Amino acid sequence: MEQNERAYWTKEVAERLNIGESTLRKWCLALEENGYQFTKGQRGVRAFLERDIDVLTKMRNVLNEIGTTMDEGVAAALGERENARTHDVHPNETMPSERENGGTPVAMSPEMLSAVLENYKEDLLSVVRQEFQETLRKQEERTLERERMMEERAKERDENVMSVLRETLETKKLLAASLEKQKEEKKKNWWEFWK
């Protein structure tokens, strides 16, 4: 990598390729599994260079063809890279700066460092957003469940109140009928008492 070479972060590359960030990450993992090496910062965040974008563009073009698989896209992208390679590092070879620090570049240009940090920030924000949305979704589900339970309890309470009111009304009717009967019996003449 040249010191002044511009690096891009995940969001920029995804927009440039017109794909989602998660799709870009999947493609990068597939390429890395097949020996491709992206430039990474100290925390393992990818910084995309123009040659990386060229490989990813070729992969996108192949994957957009009907019936192609991820393996075919990776093979085509890596084959294109092998043919066009001029000053790239071979997959089994490491750059001098990588040998000194176990795979992590020792020196980075300020632009590169800025790009790596921005990429890390974007990745972290994406993860935080997803977790926040999941938390909100779960909280909303719990709120809806509580509301449903409260509605069920209110319905049950209303049914119980109506049942008590019906029983009370029936009791009052029976008492009224009983009192009416007692009044009729009192009205009878004393000689009709024996009847």
C-alpha positions in Angstrom: 0.0 0.0 0.0 1.3 3.4 -0.9 1.3 6.0 1.9 -0.9 8.5 0.0 -3.3 5.9 -1.3 -6.9 6.8 -0.4 -8.8 4.3 1.8 -12.6 3.9 2.0 -14.7 2.6 4.8 -17.6 0.1 4.6 -20.4 2.5 4.1 -18.7 4.3 1.2 -17.8 1.1 -0.6 -21.3 -0.3 0.0 -22.9 2.8 -1.5 -20.4 2.9 -4.4 -21.2 -0.8 -5.2 -24.9 -0.2 -4.6 -25.1 -3.1 -2.1 -25.9 -3.3 1.6 -23.2 -3.1 4.3 -24.0 -6.6 5.5 -23.7 -8.0 2.0 -20.3 -6.3 1.6 -19.1 -7.9 4.9 -20.2 -11.3 3.7 -18.3 -10.9 0.4 -15.2 -9.7 2.3 -15.4 -12.8 4.5 -15.7 -15.1 1.5 -12.7 -13.4 -0.2 -10.6 -13.6 3.0 -11.5 -17.3 3.3 -10.0 -17.8 -0.2 -6.7 -16.0 0.7 -7.5 -12.4 -0.2 -6.0 -9.9 2.3 -7.6 -6.5 3.0 -5.7 -3.8 4.8 -6.8 -3.8 8.4 -6.2 -1.5 11.3 -5.2 -2.4 14.9 -8.7 -3.5 15.8 -9.2 -5.6 12.6 -11.3 -3.1 10.8 -11.1 -3.3 7.0 -9.9 -0.2 5.1 -10.8 -0.6 1.4 -8.3 0.5 -1.3 -9.0 1.0 -5.0 -7.7 -2.4 -5.8 -10.1 -3.9 -3.2 -13.0 -2.0 -4.7 -12.0 -3.3 -8.2 -12.1 -6.9 -6.9 -15.5 -6.4 -5.2 -16.9 -4.7 -8.4 -15.9 -7.8 -10.4 -17.5 -10.0 -7.8 -20.7 -8.0 -7.9 -20.8 -8.2 -11.7 -20.4 -11.9 -11.6 -22.9 -12.4 -8.8 -25.5 -10.3 -10.7 -25.5 -12.9 -13.5 -28.3 -15.4 -13.2 -27.4 -18.7 -11.6 -24.0 -17.8 -10.2 -23.0 -18.8 -6.7 -20.8 -17.0 -4.1 -18.0 -19.4 -4.8 -18.1 -18.6 -8.5 -18.1 -14.9 -7.8 -15.1 -15.2 -5.4 -13.2 -17.3 -8.0 -13.9 -14.9 -10.8 -13.0 -11.9 -8.6 -9.7 -13.5 -7.5 -8.9 -14.7 -11.0 -9.4 -11.1 -12.3 -7.1 -9.9 -9.5 -4.4 -12.4 -10.3 -4.4 -11.4 -13.9 -4.3 -7.6 -13.2 -1.9 -7.8 -10.3 1.1 -5.5 -10.6 2.3 -4.5 -7.2 -0.1 -6.5 -4.9 1.1 -8.8 -2.2 0.8 -12.5 -2.8 -1.7 -14.2 -0.4 1.1 -16.3 1.2 3.4 -13.3 1.4 3.2 -10.5 4.0 4.2 -6.9 3.6 7.3 -5.9 5.5 5.4 -3.8 8.0 3.0 -6.8 8.6 5.9 -9.1 9.4 7.0 -6.8 12.1 3.7 -6.5 13.9 1.9 -9.9 13.5 -0.3 -8.8 10.5 -1.1 -5.3 11.7 0.5 -2.4 9.7 3.0 -0.6 11.8 2.7 2.8 10.1 -0.4 4.4 8.6 -0.9 7.6 6.9 -3.3 10.1 8.7 -5.8 9.6 5.9 -5.6 5.8 6.2 -5.9 6.0 10.0 -8.9 8.3 9.7 -10.6 5.9 7.2 -10.0 3.0 9.5 -11.3 4.8 12.5 -14.4 6.0 10.5 -14.9 2.4 9.3 -14.7 1.2 12.8 -17.1 3.9 14.0 -19.6 3.0 11.2 -19.4 -0.7 12.1 -19.9 0.0 15.8 -22.8 2.4 15.1 -24.4 -0.2 12.9 -24.1 -2.8 15.7 -25.4 -0.4 18.3 -28.3 0.6 16.0 -29.3 -3.1 15.5 -29.1 -3.8 19.2 -31.1 -0.7 20.0 -33.8 -1.6 17.5 -33.9 -5.1 18.9 -34.3 -3.8 22.4 -37.0 -1.4 21.3 -38.8 -4.2 19.5 -38.7 -6.4 22.6 -39.9 -3.6 24.8 -42.7 -2.9 22.4 -43.7 -6.5 22.5 -43.7 -6.5 26.3 -45.8 -3.3 26.4 -48.3 -4.8 24.0 -48.4 -8.0 26.1 -49.0 -6.0 29.2 -51.8 -4.0 27.5 -53.4 -7.2 26.3 -53.3 -8.7 29.8 -54.7 -5.4 31.3 -57.6 -5.6 28.7 -58.3 -9.2 29.6 -58.3 -8.3 33.3 -60.6 -5.3 32.7 -63.0 -7.5 30.7 -63.0 -10.2 33.4 -63.6 -7.5 36.0 -66.5 -6.1 34.0 -68.0 -9.5 33.6 -67.7 -10.1 37.4 -69.3 -6.7 38.2 -72.2 -7.5 35.7 -72.7 -10.9 37.3 -72.8 -9.4 40.8 -75.3 -6.7 39.6 -77.5 -9.4 38.0 -77.5 -11.5 41.2 -78.3 -8.4 43.3 -81.2 -7.5 41.0 -82.5 -11.1 41.2 -82.3 -10.9 44.9 -84.1 -7.6 45.0 -86.8 -9.0 42.8 -87.2 -12.0 45.0 -87.4 -9.8 48.1 -89.9 -7.5 46.5 -92.1 -10.5 45.5 -91.8 -11.9 49.0 -92.8 -8.6 50.5 -95.7 -8.3 48.1 -96.9 -11.7 49.1 -96.7 -10.8 52.8 -98.7 -7.7 52.2 -101.4 -9.7 50.4 -101.6 -12.1 53.3 -102.0 -9.3 55.8 -104.9 -7.8 53.8 -106.9 -11.0 54.2 -109.7 -10.8 56.7 -109.2 -12.6 59.9 -111.8 -15.2 59.1 -110.1 -16.0 55.8 -106.9 -16.7 57.7 -108.0 -20.3 58.2 -108.6 -20.9 54.6 
